[in-house]
Amino acid sequence: MKDFQNGIETKCIHSGYEPKNGEPRMIPIVQSTTFKYDTSEAMGKLFDLEDSGYFYSRLQNPTNDYVAAKIAALEGGTAAMLTSSGQAANFFAVFNIASAGDHVVVSSTIYGGTFNLFNVTMRKMGIDFTFVDPECSEEELNAAFKPNTKAVFGETIANPALIVFDIERFAKAAHSHGVPLIVDNTFATPVNCRPFEWGADIVTHSTTKYMDGHDATIGGAIVDSGKFDWLANAQKFPGLCTPDESYHGVVYAKKFGKEGAFITKATVQLMRDFGSVQSPMNAYFLNLGLESLPLRVARHCENALKIAEFLQSHKNVSWVNYPGLKGNKYYELAKKYMPNGTCGVISFGVKGGRQVAEKFMSNLKLAMIATHVADSRTCVLHPASSTHRQMSDEELKAAGVLPDMVRLSVGVENVNDIIADLTQALEV
Ligand SMILES: *Cc1c(COP(=O)(O)O)cnc(C)c1O
Protein backbone atom coordinates (compact mmCIF):
# COMPACT_ATOMS: atom_id res chain seq x y z
CA MET A 1 0.00 0.00 0.00
CA LYS A 2 2.99 2.34 0.59
CA ASP A 3 3.45 2.51 -3.20
CA PHE A 4 0.21 4.45 -3.38
CA GLN A 5 1.01 6.82 -0.53
CA ASN A 6 3.00 9.46 -2.35
CA GLY A 7 0.81 12.54 -2.10
CA ILE A 8 0.64 14.32 1.22
CA GLU A 9 -3.19 14.16 1.11
CA THR A 10 -3.00 10.37 0.88
CA LYS A 11 -0.42 10.16 3.65
CA CYS A 12 -2.61 12.31 5.90
CA ILE A 13 -5.38 9.74 5.54
CA HIS A 14 -3.54 6.43 5.36
CA SER A 15 0.01 6.57 6.71
CA GLY A 16 0.90 5.10 10.07
CA TYR A 17 -1.93 2.61 10.40
CA GLU A 18 -2.86 -0.16 8.04
CA PRO A 19 -5.71 -2.39 9.25
CA LYS A 20 -5.41 -6.11 8.58
CA ASN A 21 -8.29 -8.38 7.70
CA GLY A 22 -11.28 -7.66 9.94
CA GLU A 23 -9.52 -4.97 11.96
CA PRO A 24 -10.96 -1.53 12.67
CA ARG A 25 -10.68 0.81 9.73
CA MET A 26 -10.05 3.76 12.02
CA ILE A 27 -7.06 4.00 14.38
CA PRO A 28 -8.23 2.27 17.58
CA ILE A 29 -7.99 4.08 20.91
CA VAL A 30 -5.97 1.82 23.18
CA GLN A 31 -7.01 3.43 26.44
CA SER A 32 -4.94 1.19 28.68
CA THR A 33 -2.19 2.05 31.14
CA THR A 34 -0.53 -1.34 30.89
CA PHE A 35 -0.12 -4.42 28.73
CA LYS A 36 -0.24 -8.08 29.69
CA TYR A 37 2.53 -10.65 29.15
CA ASP A 38 2.58 -14.42 29.62
CA THR A 39 5.99 -14.62 31.29
CA SER A 40 8.24 -12.30 33.27
CA GLU A 41 10.97 -13.18 30.85
CA ALA A 42 8.99 -11.81 27.88
CA MET A 43 8.43 -8.59 29.78
CA GLY A 44 12.05 -8.42 30.92
CA LYS A 45 13.15 -8.36 27.29
CA LEU A 46 11.13 -5.19 26.78
CA PHE A 47 12.83 -3.55 29.75
CA ASP A 48 16.20 -4.50 28.29
CA LEU A 49 15.19 -3.03 24.90
CA GLU A 50 15.80 -6.51 23.44
CA ASP A 51 12.25 -6.77 22.12
CA SER A 52 9.92 -4.02 20.99
CA GLY A 53 6.48 -3.95 22.52
CA TYR A 54 4.28 -2.08 24.91
CA PHE A 55 4.35 -2.36 28.66
CA TYR A 56 3.36 0.99 30.13
CA SER A 57 1.61 3.92 28.41
CA ARG A 58 3.87 6.49 30.11
CA LEU A 59 6.48 5.41 27.56
CA GLN A 60 4.58 4.15 24.57
CA ASN A 61 1.06 3.35 23.48
CA PRO A 62 -0.16 1.86 20.17
CA THR A 63 -2.59 4.71 19.40
CA ASN A 64 0.16 7.29 19.89
CA ASP A 65 2.55 5.28 17.76
CA TYR A 66 0.13 5.03 14.83
CA VAL A 67 -0.30 8.80 14.87
CA ALA A 68 3.43 9.43 15.38
CA ALA A 69 4.17 7.16 12.41
CA LYS A 70 1.76 9.22 10.30
CA ILE A 71 3.55 12.45 11.29
CA ALA A 72 6.91 10.82 10.52
CA ALA A 73 5.62 9.94 7.04
CA LEU A 74 4.33 13.48 6.49
CA GLU A 75 7.71 14.98 7.36
CA GLY A 76 9.68 12.30 5.51
CA GLY A 77 11.37 11.17 8.73
CA THR A 78 12.38 7.75 10.03
CA ALA A 79 10.88 7.88 13.54
CA ALA A 80 8.62 10.07 15.62
CA MET A 81 7.01 10.37 19.03
CA LEU A 82 4.09 12.29 20.46
CA THR A 83 4.40 14.46 23.55
CA SER A 84 1.82 16.04 25.83
CA SER A 85 2.43 19.51 24.35
CA GLY A 86 4.59 21.48 21.97
CA GLN A 87 6.56 22.73 24.96
CA ALA A 88 7.38 19.15 25.94
CA ALA A 89 8.41 18.40 22.35
CA ASN A 90 10.88 21.28 22.21
CA PHE A 91 12.19 20.51 25.69
CA PHE A 92 12.75 16.84 24.85
CA ALA A 93 14.27 17.58 21.44
CA VAL A 94 16.94 19.78 23.03
CA PHE A 95 17.40 17.97 26.33
CA ASN A 96 17.88 14.66 24.52
CA ILE A 97 21.28 15.91 23.32
CA ALA A 98 22.17 18.85 25.60
CA SER A 99 22.66 18.73 29.36
CA ALA A 100 24.31 20.80 32.10
CA GLY A 101 27.43 22.45 30.74
CA ASP A 102 26.25 22.35 27.12
CA HIS A 103 25.21 25.15 24.79
CA VAL A 104 22.65 25.67 22.01
CA VAL A 105 22.46 28.29 19.24
CA VAL A 106 18.90 29.61 18.77
CA SER A 107 17.24 31.96 16.31
CA SER A 108 16.07 34.93 18.39
CA THR A 109 12.68 35.12 16.66
CA ILE A 110 11.00 32.14 18.27
CA TYR A 111 7.73 31.57 20.08
CA GLY A 112 7.59 33.27 23.51
CA GLY A 113 6.94 30.00 25.32
CA THR A 114 10.00 28.38 23.78
CA PHE A 115 12.08 31.47 24.52
CA ASN A 116 11.11 31.20 28.21
CA LEU A 117 11.73 27.46 28.28
CA PHE A 118 15.26 27.98 26.95
CA ASN A 119 16.21 31.31 28.44
CA VAL A 120 14.82 30.79 31.94
CA THR A 121 14.04 27.18 32.79
CA MET A 122 16.70 25.33 30.85
CA ARG A 123 19.33 27.86 31.91
CA LYS A 124 18.48 26.83 35.47
CA MET A 125 19.33 23.30 34.41
CA GLY A 126 22.78 24.52 33.42
CA ILE A 127 22.30 24.71 29.65
CA ASP A 128 23.52 27.87 27.94
CA PHE A 129 21.82 29.48 24.93
CA THR A 130 23.02 32.06 22.44
CA PHE A 131 20.21 33.82 20.58
CA VAL A 132 21.19 35.00 17.12
CA ASP A 133 19.36 37.31 14.75
CA PRO A 134 18.17 35.02 11.92
CA GLU A 135 19.57 37.57 9.49
CA CYS A 136 22.97 37.87 11.11
CA SER A 137 26.10 37.69 8.97
CA GLU A 138 27.96 34.42 8.41
CA GLU A 139 30.66 35.67 10.77
CA GLU A 140 28.19 36.40 13.55
CA LEU A 141 26.51 33.06 13.05
CA ASN A 142 29.78 31.11 13.20
CA ALA A 143 30.93 33.13 16.20
CA ALA A 144 27.85 31.97 18.11
CA PHE A 145 29.15 28.38 18.17
CA LYS A 146 31.25 27.17 21.10
CA PRO A 147 33.13 23.93 21.69
CA ASN A 148 30.19 22.78 23.89
CA THR A 149 27.47 23.64 21.34
CA LYS A 150 25.15 20.66 20.80
CA ALA A 151 22.41 21.93 18.49
CA VAL A 152 20.93 24.81 16.50
CA PHE A 153 17.25 25.66 16.85
CA GLY A 154 14.79 27.77 14.81
CA GLU A 155 11.14 28.00 13.64
CA THR A 156 10.17 27.63 9.97
CA ILE A 157 7.83 30.60 10.35
CA ALA A 158 8.39 32.39 13.66
CA ASN A 159 5.36 32.78 15.92
CA PRO A 160 4.35 35.63 16.05
CA ALA A 161 7.04 37.58 14.16
CA LEU A 162 6.30 35.62 10.92
CA ILE A 163 9.95 35.67 9.96
CA VAL A 164 10.87 32.88 7.55
CA PHE A 165 13.85 30.87 8.78
CA ASP A 166 16.57 30.20 6.22
CA ILE A 167 16.70 26.47 6.95
CA GLU A 168 19.37 25.61 4.40
CA ARG A 169 21.74 28.28 5.68
CA PHE A 170 21.35 27.30 9.33
CA ALA A 171 21.62 23.59 8.50
CA LYS A 172 24.94 24.21 6.76
CA ALA A 173 26.24 26.19 9.74
CA ALA A 174 25.09 23.51 12.19
CA HIS A 175 26.63 20.69 10.18
CA SER A 176 29.93 22.50 9.71
CA HIS A 177 30.12 22.55 13.53
CA GLY A 178 29.14 18.88 13.82
CA VAL A 179 25.71 19.45 15.40
CA PRO A 180 22.12 18.91 14.21
CA LEU A 181 19.56 21.54 13.25
CA ILE A 182 16.23 21.31 15.10
CA VAL A 183 13.33 23.07 13.37
CA ASP A 184 9.95 23.79 14.94
CA ASN A 185 7.68 23.35 11.92
CA THR A 186 4.40 24.16 13.70
CA PHE A 187 3.23 27.08 11.54
CA ALA A 188 4.17 25.75 8.11
CA THR A 189 3.09 22.13 8.79
CA PRO A 190 4.54 19.41 6.54
CA VAL A 191 1.86 20.32 4.00
CA ASN A 192 3.67 23.57 3.19
CA CYS A 193 7.25 22.83 4.20
CA ARG A 194 9.31 19.74 4.98
CA PRO A 195 12.47 21.01 6.69
CA PHE A 196 14.27 17.65 6.20
CA GLU A 197 14.34 18.37 2.46
CA TRP A 198 16.43 21.46 3.27
CA GLY A 199 18.90 19.84 5.65
CA ALA A 200 17.16 19.98 9.04
CA ASP A 201 17.82 16.92 11.23
CA ILE A 202 15.05 17.01 13.82
CA VAL A 203 11.58 18.54 13.45
CA THR A 204 9.26 19.45 16.30
CA HIS A 205 5.59 20.41 16.35
CA SER A 206 3.03 21.91 18.58
CA THR A 207 0.26 19.68 17.24
CA THR A 208 -2.08 21.95 19.21
CA LYS A 209 -2.07 24.27 16.20
CA TYR A 210 -2.95 23.36 12.59
CA MET A 211 -2.40 19.63 13.04
CA ASP A 212 -5.21 19.31 15.56
CA GLY A 213 -6.74 22.42 14.04
CA HIS A 214 -10.02 22.37 15.95
CA ASP A 215 -9.09 23.92 19.30
CA ALA A 216 -9.55 20.50 20.88
CA THR A 217 -6.27 19.08 22.18
CA ILE A 218 -2.86 20.20 23.38
CA GLY A 219 -0.07 18.06 21.98
CA GLY A 220 3.38 17.89 20.47
CA ALA A 221 5.53 15.74 18.24
CA ILE A 222 9.22 15.14 17.55
CA VAL A 223 10.38 13.66 14.25
CA ASP A 224 13.87 12.43 13.35
CA SER A 225 15.15 12.65 9.77
CA GLY A 226 17.42 9.68 10.50
CA LYS A 227 20.24 11.51 8.70
CA PHE A 228 22.40 12.92 11.47
CA ASP A 229 25.47 10.79 12.13
CA TRP A 230 25.77 10.79 15.92
CA LEU A 231 28.68 8.36 15.98
CA ALA A 232 30.71 10.54 13.59
CA ASN A 233 30.46 13.23 16.28
CA ALA A 234 30.50 10.81 19.20
CA GLN A 235 32.48 13.01 21.60
CA LYS A 236 29.74 15.65 21.39
CA PHE A 237 26.86 13.26 22.04
CA PRO A 238 27.79 10.93 24.91
CA GLY A 239 24.10 10.35 25.70
CA LEU A 240 23.64 8.64 22.34
CA CYS A 241 27.11 7.22 21.82
CA THR A 242 28.14 5.83 25.24
CA PRO A 243 26.42 3.11 27.29
CA ASP A 244 23.19 3.95 29.16
CA GLU A 245 23.54 2.08 32.46
CA SER A 246 19.80 2.40 33.11
CA TYR A 247 19.36 -0.07 30.21
CA HIS A 248 22.24 -2.43 30.92
CA GLY A 249 24.71 -0.44 28.89
CA VAL A 250 22.83 -0.03 25.62
CA VAL A 251 24.47 2.43 23.19
CA TYR A 252 21.54 4.00 21.33
CA ALA A 253 23.46 5.15 18.25
CA LYS A 254 24.85 1.64 17.76
CA LYS A 255 21.81 -0.44 18.61
CA PHE A 256 19.17 1.69 16.88
CA GLY A 257 21.25 3.35 14.17
CA LYS A 258 20.89 6.82 12.72
CA GLU A 259 17.24 6.08 11.93
CA GLY A 260 16.08 5.21 15.42
CA ALA A 261 18.57 6.34 18.07
CA PHE A 262 17.24 9.81 18.79
CA ILE A 263 13.57 8.90 19.21
CA THR A 264 14.33 5.66 21.07
CA LYS A 265 16.47 7.50 23.62
CA ALA A 266 13.90 10.28 24.03
CA THR A 267 11.18 7.67 24.57
CA VAL A 268 12.84 5.16 26.87
CA GLN A 269 14.84 7.71 28.86
CA LEU A 270 13.16 11.14 28.82
CA MET A 271 9.57 9.96 28.53
CA ARG A 272 10.23 7.30 31.16
CA ASP A 273 11.60 9.93 33.54
CA PHE A 274 9.49 13.02 32.75
CA GLY A 275 6.28 11.31 31.69
CA SER A 276 5.02 14.08 29.38
CA VAL A 277 3.13 11.59 27.27
CA GLN A 278 0.10 12.36 25.12
CA SER A 279 -3.07 10.54 26.12
CA PRO A 280 -4.25 7.97 23.54
CA MET A 281 -7.61 9.77 23.40
CA ASN A 282 -5.88 13.01 22.44
CA ALA A 283 -3.80 11.19 19.85
CA TYR A 284 -7.05 9.92 18.33
CA PHE A 285 -8.39 13.49 18.09
CA LEU A 286 -5.09 14.65 16.65
CA ASN A 287 -5.40 12.01 13.96
CA LEU A 288 -8.84 13.33 12.98
CA GLY A 289 -7.24 16.73 12.53
CA LEU A 290 -4.40 15.30 10.47
CA GLU A 291 -6.80 13.65 8.03
CA SER A 292 -8.10 17.02 6.81
CA LEU A 293 -4.84 18.97 7.29
CA PRO A 294 -4.08 19.61 3.58
CA LEU A 295 -7.64 20.83 2.92
CA ARG A 296 -7.63 23.16 5.89
CA VAL A 297 -4.10 24.49 5.40
CA ALA A 298 -4.89 25.39 1.78
CA ARG A 299 -8.01 27.29 2.88
CA HIS A 300 -6.19 29.02 5.76
CA CYS A 301 -3.55 30.26 3.31
CA GLU A 302 -6.08 31.33 0.67
CA ASN A 303 -8.12 33.28 3.24
CA ALA A 304 -5.05 34.80 4.87
CA LEU A 305 -3.66 36.11 1.58
CA LYS A 306 -6.98 37.79 0.71
CA ILE A 307 -7.17 39.32 4.19
CA ALA A 308 -3.55 40.48 4.13
CA GLU A 309 -4.28 42.26 0.84
CA PHE A 310 -7.45 43.77 2.31
CA LEU A 311 -5.61 45.03 5.41
CA GLN A 312 -2.77 46.44 3.35
CA SER A 313 -5.18 48.68 1.46
CA HIS A 314 -7.10 49.80 4.59
CA LYS A 315 -6.59 53.39 5.70
CA ASN A 316 -6.59 52.57 9.42
CA VAL A 317 -3.89 49.92 9.17
CA SER A 318 -0.31 51.12 9.51
CA TRP A 319 1.55 48.00 8.44
CA VAL A 320 0.90 44.38 7.48
CA ASN A 321 3.26 41.44 7.87
CA TYR A 322 2.42 38.27 5.99
CA PRO A 323 5.22 36.29 4.32
CA GLY A 324 2.87 35.24 1.51
CA LEU A 325 2.26 38.88 0.57
CA LYS A 326 4.18 40.24 -2.42
CA GLY A 327 6.61 42.90 -1.27
CA ASN A 328 7.00 41.29 2.16
CA LYS A 329 10.59 41.15 3.33
CA TYR A 330 10.39 37.33 3.47
CA TYR A 331 8.36 36.78 0.31
CA GLU A 332 11.26 35.32 -1.70
CA LEU A 333 12.41 33.08 1.15
CA ALA A 334 8.81 31.95 1.65
CA LYS A 335 8.50 31.14 -2.06
CA LYS A 336 11.65 29.00 -1.82
CA TYR A 337 10.67 27.00 1.24
CA MET A 338 6.86 27.17 0.94
CA PRO A 339 5.88 27.50 -2.71
CA ASN A 340 2.28 26.44 -2.02
CA GLY A 341 1.58 28.85 0.81
CA THR A 342 2.88 29.82 4.24
CA CYS A 343 0.32 29.85 7.05
CA GLY A 344 -2.91 31.51 8.14
CA VAL A 345 -1.36 33.92 10.60
CA ILE A 346 -0.95 37.61 9.79
CA SER A 347 0.33 40.39 11.98
CA PHE A 348 -0.48 44.05 11.50
CA GLY A 349 -0.48 47.39 13.26
CA VAL A 350 -3.57 49.52 13.83
CA LYS A 351 -3.02 53.25 13.31
CA GLY A 352 -3.02 55.03 16.67
CA GLY A 353 -0.87 52.46 18.46
CA ARG A 354 -1.39 50.22 21.43
CA GLN A 355 -4.69 51.57 22.83
CA VAL A 356 -6.41 51.79 19.46
CA ALA A 357 -5.26 48.23 18.74
CA GLU A 358 -6.89 47.01 21.95
CA LYS A 359 -10.11 48.94 21.14
CA PHE A 360 -10.19 47.45 17.64
CA MET A 361 -9.88 43.97 19.10
CA SER A 362 -12.76 44.43 21.51
CA ASN A 363 -14.92 45.61 18.60
CA LEU A 364 -14.54 42.36 16.71
CA LYS A 365 -17.61 40.11 16.63
CA LEU A 366 -16.64 37.01 14.65
CA ALA A 367 -12.92 36.98 15.39
CA MET A 368 -12.41 36.04 19.03
CA ILE A 369 -9.72 37.18 21.42
CA ALA A 370 -7.88 34.00 22.35
CA THR A 371 -4.40 32.86 23.33
CA HIS A 372 -4.36 30.62 20.36
CA VAL A 373 -3.44 30.53 16.72
CA ALA A 374 -3.73 28.20 13.83
CA ASP A 375 -7.14 26.60 14.19
CA SER A 376 -10.41 26.68 12.32
CA ARG A 377 -11.80 29.73 14.18
CA THR A 378 -10.46 33.19 13.36
CA CYS A 379 -8.90 34.73 16.44
CA VAL A 380 -6.84 37.73 17.49
CA LEU A 381 -4.25 38.42 20.14
CA HIS A 382 -2.15 41.35 21.33
CA PRO A 383 1.20 39.62 21.99
CA ALA A 384 2.85 42.51 23.89
CA SER A 385 0.18 42.34 26.61
CA SER A 386 -0.29 38.55 26.64
CA THR A 387 2.01 35.79 25.35
CA HIS A 388 5.11 38.01 25.37
CA ARG A 389 4.35 40.16 28.41
CA GLN A 390 7.23 38.80 30.46
CA MET A 391 9.72 40.08 27.90
CA SER A 392 11.56 43.38 28.17
CA ASP A 393 11.19 45.93 25.34
CA GLU A 394 14.62 44.90 24.09
CA GLU A 395 13.69 41.22 24.05
CA LEU A 396 10.38 42.06 22.36
CA LYS A 397 12.25 43.87 19.62
CA ALA A 398 14.66 40.97 19.17
CA ALA A 399 11.70 38.61 18.90
CA GLY A 400 10.15 40.87 16.26
CA VAL A 401 7.13 41.87 18.37
CA LEU A 402 6.00 45.51 18.17
CA PRO A 403 3.82 47.10 20.91
CA ASP A 404 1.00 47.88 18.44
CA MET A 405 1.12 44.44 16.82
CA VAL A 406 -2.14 42.52 16.44
CA ARG A 407 -1.73 38.85 15.62
CA LEU A 408 -4.61 37.64 13.49
CA SER A 409 -5.03 33.92 13.01
CA VAL A 410 -7.24 33.51 9.97
CA GLY A 411 -9.68 30.60 10.23
CA VAL A 412 -11.47 28.62 7.58
CA GLU A 413 -14.75 30.55 7.73
CA ASN A 414 -16.03 32.29 4.60
CA VAL A 415 -13.45 34.97 3.88
CA ASN A 416 -16.11 37.61 3.16
CA ASP A 417 -17.51 37.21 6.68
CA ILE A 418 -14.06 37.70 8.22
CA ILE A 419 -13.41 40.76 6.07
CA ALA A 420 -16.83 42.22 7.00
CA ASP A 421 -16.01 41.78 10.70
CA LEU A 422 -12.56 43.39 10.33
CA THR A 423 -14.09 46.24 8.33
CA GLN A 424 -16.67 47.14 10.97
CA ALA A 425 -14.12 46.89 13.80
CA LEU A 426 -11.60 49.07 11.96
CA GLU A 427 -14.21 51.74 11.22
CA VAL A 428 -15.47 52.16 14.80
C1 LIG B 1 2.24 26.99 20.44
C2 LIG B 1 3.61 26.77 20.03
C3 LIG B 1 4.48 26.00 20.82
C4 LIG B 1 4.08 25.41 22.15
O1 LIG B 1 3.12 24.44 21.95
P1 LIG B 1 2.04 23.98 23.06
O2 LIG B 1 1.34 22.88 22.39
O3 LIG B 1 1.19 25.17 23.34
O4 LIG B 1 2.81 23.55 24.26
C5 LIG B 1 5.76 25.78 20.34
N1 LIG B 1 6.17 26.31 19.17
C6 LIG B 1 5.36 27.06 18.39
C7 LIG B 1 5.87 27.60 17.11
C8 LIG B 1 4.06 27.32 18.80
O5 LIG B 1 3.26 28.07 18.02
PDBQT file of the ligand as one rigid body, heavy atoms in Angstrom, charges set to zero:
ROOT
HETATM    1  C1  LIG A 501       2.242  26.985  20.441  1.00  0.00    +0.000 C 
HETATM    2  C2  LIG A 501       3.612  26.767  20.031  1.00  0.00    +0.000 A 
HETATM    3  C3  LIG A 501       4.484  26.005  20.820  1.00  0.00    +0.000 A 
HETATM    4  C4  LIG A 501       4.078  25.410  22.149  1.00  0.00    +0.000 C 
HETATM    5  O1  LIG A 501       3.121  24.443  21.954  1.00  0.00    +0.000 OA
HETATM    6  P1  LIG A 501       2.041  23.976  23.058  1.00  0.00    +0.000 P 
HETATM    7  O2  LIG A 501       1.341  22.880  22.387  1.00  0.00    +0.000 OA
HETATM    8  O3  LIG A 501       1.193  25.173  23.342  1.00  0.00    +0.000 OA
HETATM    9  O4  LIG A 501       2.812  23.553  24.263  1.00  0.00    +0.000 OA
HETATM   10  C5  LIG A 501       5.759  25.778  20.342  1.00  0.00    +0.000 A 
HETATM   11  N1  LIG A 501       6.170  26.310  19.169  1.00  0.00    +0.000 NA
HETATM   12  C6  LIG A 501       5.357  27.064  18.391  1.00  0.00    +0.000 A 
HETATM   13  C7  LIG A 501       5.867  27.604  17.110  1.00  0.00    +0.000 C 
HETATM   14  C8  LIG A 501       4.059  27.320  18.801  1.00  0.00    +0.000 A 
HETATM   15  O5  LIG A 501       3.258  28.072  18.016  1.00  0.00    +0.000 OA
ENDROOT
TORSDOF 0
